[in-house]
Each structure stands twice: as structure tokens, then as C-alpha cells.
Amino acid sequence: MVISPSPGMAEILRQLQVKSQIKVIPNGVDMQRFRELTPLVRADFGFSEKDILLIYTGRLAPEKNLEFLLQAFNGVAQAVDNVRLLLLGDGPIREKLTQQAAESKATERIHFVGMIAYEKMPAYLAMCDAFVTASVTEVHPLSVIEAMGAGLPILGIHSPGVSDSVEDGISGFLSDKDLPSFTAKMTRLCLDETLRKSMSTAAREASRLY
């Protein structure tokens, strides 16, 4: 038997001609810390209650498609005055991403937080309004599931792992790997507060599967 953590990965294994029985058993996440938490105080970071905070957590690495994410955010920032992007984590392309952000029109609204202690991450998530990722290389995206546990709607790209975790239009948005499409869905997520609230409830409920 071969164990796969997600249906999407199981399908890839079949495409690779794996003939053995494949059983899908998702990796679990300790959700208690993401449900019973106190958000960080926005004012401590210079943010207001009216700001729309988007967050990404994970490695700053080429396979995470973060240059694409910054391009999309730059487009959204031209239409939404009070949106900000927080990137938690570090990695080999941080300097490259920092340079890209510095050259964009949204430079003052992109915040590289860096590495933080894992136990502090739930409070960062709870402070924000939505989780965004452009990665298409996930097998079973724990960062996405943790964000859902904290009640954040998700914006991602149709791909194994992410598509297995997020229901498009219900617990978040899934886009094609197309910059205009991804940017449009990010913009809608920012502008529609009622939709964000309904997606927040659905995301938290969906996270119980894990």
C-alpha cells in the first residue's frame, strides 16, 4: 500500500504509473491553538482596524511562486487603498522579493515579518483578514489548513493539495495560474467583507477534517 496525504497527490501517483493500492490519509494538525487564541493588536504594528490584512506564511523559496503573488498584490493595491500584505518566514529568495517589493508601487504596504516562533503564528493569523498563496507545488498544505483553523478565507491556485483543502467560492477562492484571474479574485476578497465573513465560517468548519 502507498499512503498519500491528499487526493491530488494520489492522482499524481496514478499518473506516474504507481500500481499499488493508494490510501489517502491526511496529516493531522493540532487545531486547538488556532481556535482558542487572542489576535495581536493591530495598532502595535501601525495598522488600523479598517486595514485589510492579507497574510502568507511559509518558506520564501522559488517553488512558492511568491514573485507572482507580489505582482498580483501590486495590482490589487492600485485599486484598494487600505490593503496590506504580510509575509511570515524566510528563505533563499527573500532578498530578491524585497527588491521586487521596493520597486513596486505598493512597497510601503508589503511587510516582511521574517521568522517568528511557531507558537506566535496563530495570533498573527487571527489579526489578519485572509490567507493568500500562489504555490502550485503543495502535497498537503499545512499552512493553508492552519489559516483555515484560525478562520481565514483562502486565496490559492488550482493545484494538488490546495484544491483538496479549499472549496472555491465557499471557504475561499481558487484561481487558474493566470495573473489577471488571480488578481481579480484577490481584489474581490478584499472588497467584499460579507463574503469574507461567510468564507471565514466555512474555512474554520472545513479545517475540522484535519
LINBELPE-V909425 format. One record per residue. SS is DSSP state (H for helix, E for strand, L for the rest). OMEGA is omega in radians with two decimals (999 if undefined). Layout:
ss/omega
SS/OMEGA
SS/OMEGA
This chain:
ss/omega
L/3.04
E/3.12
E/3.08
E/3.14
L/-3.13
L/3.10
H/3.14
H/3.11
H/3.09
H/3.12
H/3.09
H/3.12
H/3.10
H/3.12
H/3.10
L/3.04
L/3.01
L/-3.03
L/-3.10
L/3.01
L/3.12
E/3.12
E/3.12
E/3.08
L/-3.11
L/2.98
L/3.14
L/3.09
L/3.06
L/-3.02
L/-3.05
H/-3.10
H/-3.13
H/-3.12
H/-3.12
L/-3.04
L/3.08
L/-3.13
L/2.99
L/-3.14
L/-3.08
H/-3.08
H/3.14
H/-3.13
H/-3.12
L/3.11
L/3.08
L/3.12
L/-3.14
L/3.11
L/3.03
E/-3.05
E/3.04
E/-3.07
E/2.99
E/3.04
E/3.11
L/3.13
L/3.02
L/-3.02
L/-3.07
H/-3.06
H/-3.14
H/3.02
L/-3.03
H/3.05
H/3.06
H/3.14
H/3.13
H/3.09
H/3.13
H/-3.13
H/3.12
H/3.10
H/3.14
H/-3.09
H/3.10
H/-3.10
H/-3.08
L/-3.00
L/-2.97
L/3.13
E/3.11
E/-3.13
E/3.07
E/3.07
E/3.12
E/3.13
L/-3.12
L/-3.14
L/-2.97
L/-3.11
L/-3.14
H/-3.11
H/3.12
H/3.13
H/3.11
H/3.11
H/3.11
H/3.13
H/-3.12
H/-3.11
L/-3.11
L/3.12
L/-3.09
L/-2.99
H/-3.09
H/-3.13
H/3.06
E/-3.00
E/3.07
E/-3.06
E/-3.12
E/-3.14
L/3.05
L/3.07
L/-3.06
H/-3.09
H/3.11
H/-3.03
H/3.13
H/-3.14
H/3.05
H/3.13
H/-3.08
H/3.13
H/-2.97
L/-3.06
L/-3.12
E/3.10
E/-3.10
E/3.07
L/3.09
L/-3.10
L/3.06
L/-3.07
L/-3.10
L/3.02
L/3.10
L/-2.91
L/-3.12
H/-3.13
H/3.10
H/-3.11
H/3.09
H/3.12
H/3.09
H/3.10
H/3.10
L/3.08
L/3.13
L/2.95
E/-3.03
E/2.92
E/-3.14
E/-3.14
E/3.09
L/-3.13
L/3.10
L/-3.14
L/-3.13
H/3.13
H/3.09
H/-3.03
H/-3.01
L/3.06
L/-3.05
E/3.12
L/-3.11
L/3.13
L/3.13
E/3.11
E/2.98
E/-3.09
E/2.92
L/3.09
L/-3.05
L/-3.00
H/3.12
H/-3.14
H/-3.13
H/3.14
H/3.14
H/-3.13
H/3.06
H/3.13
H/-3.14
H/3.13
H/3.12
H/-3.00
H/-3.04
L/-3.10
H/3.13
H/3.11
H/3.12
H/-3.11
H/3.13
H/3.10
H/3.10
H/3.12
H/-3.12
H/-3.14
H/3.14
H/3.14
H/-3.14
H/-3.10
H/-3.13
H/3.10
H/-3.03
L/999
